[in-house]
Amino acid sequence: ENIMQSILLGRPINRSVLKRVLFRAALTSRKADATLNTKQCQIALIRACYNSIARHNNRKELTDMLDPSNKTYAYNLGRLLALGDYVQYKVHDKKVASPVSGRLDKRAMTRPTECVAELLSRIKTYQDQMGNNSDKGWVITMSEKLAAEITENMAVSHPEPLTIDEQAQMRVAFYQQKNAFYTKNINKTDKE
């Protein structure tokens, strides 16, 4: 039976399907020719599979847009990975061969608590590299505020590794946070 047909008809989807979707998305995202449209479709499918499982288990579903009120560890880990990429891109003026999320992706799923510590350290290093550059001061301020907000949501340490459901939450949150960086004008709102 077709996955999309099951989703559209409201039939339950089991975790093995979600696991296959996550695996395929991970393979495709590593390819240099993966288009933005492909990634958006994959995230939409991951979210739809996750929401089908959540709906049939009476759990909270993931929203279409970024949800800063979501306090789950995995969701906020995805947001923190996106913040690491964003600050890294700003430091290096978008000339990054290997984004921090690509290097920490597997560790985020297998040893999330260790990954959070490394991410926060890297974000701080990137902020320090920006130094007194007045053009990038807003990035430092914004990233400090957002890192504080995200880590506050992650107050409890996490048992390791992430479950399939948590991996889906992390992936969706990563792309939602990344999308939020590039769709709203952070520059104007945080400079003030």
N, C-alpha and C positions, 0 to 999 in steps of 0.2 A: 504494500500500500504506500502511496506517495506521502511524504512527510507533510508537504504543504496542504494536501487534501485533509489529512488528519487535523492539522492546526485549524484550518478554516471551518471544519465541521465540528470542532470542539471535542474531538476524541482525545483520550489521554495518550501522551507520548512517554515512553519509558526512558530511563537514564542511559541505556545503551545507545539510543538514537542521539541523545544530547552529546554523549561521549564521542560518537563518530563525527558529529557536526563540529565539535571543538577541535578534534584532530585534523579534519580537513581544513578548517579555518587557519590553524597554526601552520600547516604546510603551505597554504596559498599565501599567507601574509609574509612568509620569508622570501618569496619570489620577488625579484626586482620589478617585474612587469605587472604586479598586482595593482589593479586600478582602484581608485577611491570608490567607485561604484561597486566593485566586487567586495571590498571590505565592508561597505555599508550593508550590502545584501546579506553577507555572512553574519554580521552583528544582529541584523533584524531577525535572521533565522535562529540564532542562538537565543535571543531574547524570547522569541515566540515559543521555542522548545522549553526553555526554562519556565516561562509563564504557564504553559500547559501543565507541566509537572506541579508547579506551585498551586495552581487553581484546583487540581484534583487532590491536593494534600492540604487544602485550606491554609495556605501560606501566602504571604504578601508577594504580589507580582512586581516585576521591574517596570518602571514607567518608560515612556518614549524618550523623555528628556532627562537630563542630569537631575538627580534627587539628593541635594545636600543634607536632607534630613535622614537619609538612609544610614543607619548606624552599624550595619554588618561589617565585619572585619574585612572580608574579601572584597566587598564593593569599594570600601575606602582604600584598600591596597591598590586596586585598579586606578583610582583617582590619583593616588600618590605616584604611581608609575607614569601617568600622563603628565603630572607636574614636573617630574624629573626630566622627561623628554623636552617639555616646553622651556624650562630654564636652560637646559643644555643648548637647545637651538638658539635661544636669545644670546647666550654667551658667545657662541661661535658663529653668529650671524647666519644661521640656517645652513651652515656647511658642516654637516655631521655625517660621517660615513657609517657609524655604528651607534644608534641611539641607546641610551641607558636602558630603556625598556627591553630592547632586544637582547641585551647582555644579561639582564636579571629576570627575564620572563620565566624560565624553568625553575630558578631558585624561588621565585615568588610563589609558585605552586607547591614546591616540595618543602621549603623552609621559610615560610612567610615572615616569621618574627625576625629572623636574621636579615631577610631582604629589606624589611622596613628600616632597620638600623643603617644598613648600607645606603639605602635611598636617601635618607635624611642627611647622612654624611656627604653624599655626592651633591645634593641640592645646596647644602651649605658651602661646599667647595666652589660650585658654580657661582653662587652669590658673591663669594669673596673674590672670584676672578673678575667680576663686573666692577668691583671696587668703587671708586668715586666717579665712574662714568655717569654724568648727569642725565644722559639720554636713556640710560637703563635703570636708573634709580627706582622708577615705578615698578619694574620687574621684581626687584629685590623686595620692595614693600608688599606687593601683591603676593609673591610666592611665600613670604614669611607668614602672612595672614592665612593663606590657604593651607599651608603645611600645618599650622597650628589647629585650624578647623578640622582638617582631616584626621590628624593624630588624636585629637580630642574624641572623635568618633570611634577611634581604635583603642580606647583606654584599656581594654582587656587583652591579654596576650592570646594567641591562637594555637590550638592544637594542630600539629602538623601531620601530614600534608593537607592541602585543600581538597575537599570533596569535589565531585563533578559539578554539583550545583554551585559550589563556591567559585569554581573556576569560571563558570558561566557568568556569575555576578561580576567577577574581576574583569573579564573581557568586555562585558557590556559597559561597565563603569569607566574603563580605560578610554573607550571610544566616545562615550558621552562627555567625559571631561575634556578630552582632546577637541571634540567638536565645539564645546562651550568656549574654549580658548580662541578659536578661530571664527566663531560666528558673532560674538558680541565684541564690542569695542572696549576691551579691558584698559587700553591705554588711556582713554579719556576719563573713565570712571575712577581709576585708581591713582591718577596723577593729582586729583583734587584733594 
